[in-house]
């Protein structure tokens, strides 16, 4: 029972990373109809950003948590203005070529500079462990889980309680009609892309103290995140969050009981969901690509 | 005005005018180009040529969202309700920019059913309620021109009657209404003039009396 609970907790923590990344992909897809294959690379850059701030400027975790997502948002907005917005009128294949190409360039640049080895990051805040009753758990990971939950909730409130959120949801559901009703949807595209990118960078900073920071870390994670997005429904915000945490749990518990299946279970689930509900659990048919 | 879909020419040299306080209907078979014409006026159709003027000013290079802000109110053929937005969010999404926008209180007074369901998602409304919401949404903005694509389609007679009242009231307030309509009886109760659109051309311009006298012939023509 203790190992079950402990594994379930591990699952929730990695689910938090999935949820943050899937959330960014969902808002970007909703507003831009672009699947951002560079999302994993941005997560990796976020983690490297934290390492670099520590090594070169001596700025610790909390500074990184503030500065890295902000920088990523700005860089993301520049990227959107320079390249991404040109995709709107093109075949979706160009979307894949451009964003996947950006991911490969980022990975290889980092590999050139730092090699394939993992970079050490000093311990994050909250060293030690917390007594969770049946077992002790690393305090930092409890913090990560809490932070992921808070960010997901904040994004949800932003989308459902603010004018910008209403505009984003409306544009996601009916982009053309939203323009015909007097909303300049183009104005929101760049900030929304920056926001989604910042969420990925934030996940990267949160990962730096507890995961191996290397140029491949994003590529490893993003495959599972895409499965999460497909299962939750492309463009669906609740789908991204619920599927993110659920897949984290499924993987962790699969690891405990059927270790052989722990890596494949996600994709088996994805195949089943695609057969039964091609638009994903929370998706609507018109969202399907 | 002309418009294309890939190879096909959908509108060929259509020209029409709607005055303030006037209701004009477009009748025609499916595929005659009625919906495309409304989309061209709204600036949504990419492959269109010709000019759209609002009070003498050319809207040619004006993007759809600015056309809406200048007073065009669009009610698309599928009602255009956001399933994921609440009734109130649907209502308040378009900015109120016109000369005489309605306050929300007035919308709920005129449409009590929408007031009762202000927190429900738009997707949960009945077809009639959705049509009311679509009309209320453009009226709230104070639009001076209403572009309504088959607002009565598939609705119960009592709802159709209510839509007639709304359009007649808009007309009294000086709003110009361009209405796509297949229900000829209904059209004659609200409209001043009618255009018969046939394969992208205006085949005939009809007065209410023409439509009443030739109802049988026209219905046969429309395939109804």
Interface residues (C-beta under 8 A of the other chain):
Chain A: X166 X167 X169 X170 X173 X174 X176 X177 X178 X179 X180 X181 X182 X183 X184 X185 X284
Chain B: X42 X44 X63 X64 X65 X66 X67 X68 X69 X74 X76 X80 X82 X83 X84 X85 X89 X92 X93 X94 X95 X97 X137 X141
